[in-house]
Amino acid sequence: MRKFISVALAGAAALTLTASACNKSGQAADPDTVKQALKADETKMNRDFKAKDTESLAGHYTDQSYFVAGGTTADGSTEIRKVFANATTDQAFEVHFASDKIDVAPSGDMAYARGKFTEQYTDKTSGDVMSSSGIYVAVYEKQDDGSWKIVEDIAAVDPASIKPVPPKAPATRAKMTGFG
């Protein structure tokens, strides 16, 4: 009997540890709250892309994150930072993205966002400014401080979307008129 109780207690302890590891706060996360947090992160990241802020962009990822986009892979935040530092030196570089689905794990410590993106960049071979679009999946993990960071980020360009960006029309001057 004692052996049975010891095994039962060990099993209960393992189950408790597993459950608490799934959700560090010990309570189920509200999926709507998590979705709002990820949407807020998406908004901030779009601003960071517009500002070409390499450090802020890298700050959306954990140290162990994995990133795949446009034939580039980066393993870890240092490599991801280098990818963004290189991309943001391109005057034409722009990225805009929006999720169309966010799903939260029942444990409340993991979530993913799936959506579409558009990008603009200078083609290294031709020197032409190009645009493309595609889809992405980003897997988020809740951090000890309650924030959410990306652990896996995979984007796929639709090859049919790649096209040159037409040159912008030159600015026209306004006609001067008198006040009289």
ChimeraX attribute file (.defattr): number of C-alpha atoms within 10 A of each C-alpha:
attribute: neighborCount
match mode: 1-to-1
recipient: residues
	/A:1	6
	/A:2	7
	/A:3	8
	/A:4	9
	/A:5	10
	/A:6	11
	/A:7	12
	/A:8	12
	/A:9	12
	/A:10	12
	/A:11	12
	/A:12	12
	/A:13	12
	/A:14	12
	/A:15	12
	/A:16	13
	/A:17	11
	/A:18	11
	/A:19	14
	/A:20	14
	/A:21	13
	/A:22	18
	/A:23	17
	/A:24	16
	/A:25	13
	/A:26	13
	/A:27	12
	/A:28	14
	/A:29	16
	/A:30	12
	/A:31	17
	/A:32	12
	/A:33	11
	/A:34	21
	/A:35	18
	/A:36	12
	/A:37	14
	/A:38	22
	/A:39	16
	/A:40	12
	/A:41	17
	/A:42	18
	/A:43	14
	/A:44	15
	/A:45	21
	/A:46	18
	/A:47	16
	/A:48	18
	/A:49	19
	/A:50	14
	/A:51	13
	/A:52	21
	/A:53	16
	/A:54	20
	/A:55	13
	/A:56	16
	/A:57	20
	/A:58	24
	/A:59	16
	/A:60	21
	/A:61	23
	/A:62	20
	/A:63	17
	/A:64	13
	/A:65	22
	/A:66	21
	/A:67	22
	/A:68	16
	/A:69	14
	/A:70	9
	/A:71	8
	/A:72	10
	/A:73	15
	/A:74	17
	/A:75	14
	/A:76	18
	/A:77	20
	/A:78	14
	/A:79	17
	/A:80	25
	/A:81	19
	/A:82	15
	/A:83	18
	/A:84	17
	/A:85	17
	/A:86	11
	/A:87	17
	/A:88	19
	/A:89	11
	/A:90	16
	/A:91	12
	/A:92	17
	/A:93	18
	/A:94	18
	/A:95	19
	/A:96	17
	/A:97	20
	/A:98	17
	/A:99	18
	/A:100	9
	/A:101	11
	/A:102	20
	/A:103	15
	/A:104	20
	/A:105	13
	/A:106	14
	/A:107	19
	/A:108	20
	/A:109	22
	/A:110	21
	/A:111	23
	/A:112	21
	/A:113	22
	/A:114	19
	/A:115	16
	/A:116	17
	/A:117	17
	/A:118	16
	/A:119	17
	/A:120	21
	/A:121	21
	/A:122	18
	/A:123	14
	/A:124	9
	/A:125	6
	/A:126	8
	/A:127	9
	/A:128	16
	/A:129	19
	/A:130	19
	/A:131	21
	/A:132	19
	/A:133	22
	/A:134	18
	/A:135	17
	/A:136	20
	/A:137	18
	/A:138	20
	/A:139	21
	/A:140	24
	/A:141	19
	/A:142	18
	/A:143	13
	/A:144	10
	/A:145	6
	/A:146	11
	/A:147	14
	/A:148	22
	/A:149	22
	/A:150	26
	/A:151	22
	/A:152	20
	/A:153	21
	/A:154	16
	/A:155	21
	/A:156	16
	/A:157	19
	/A:158	11
	/A:159	10
	/A:160	9
	/A:161	13
	/A:162	15
	/A:163	14
	/A:164	15
	/A:165	15
	/A:166	10
	/A:167	8
	/A:168	6
	/A:169	6
	/A:170	6
	/A:171	6
	/A:172	6
	/A:173	6
	/A:174	6
	/A:175	6
	/A:176	6
	/A:177	6
	/A:178	5
	/A:179	4
	/A:180	3
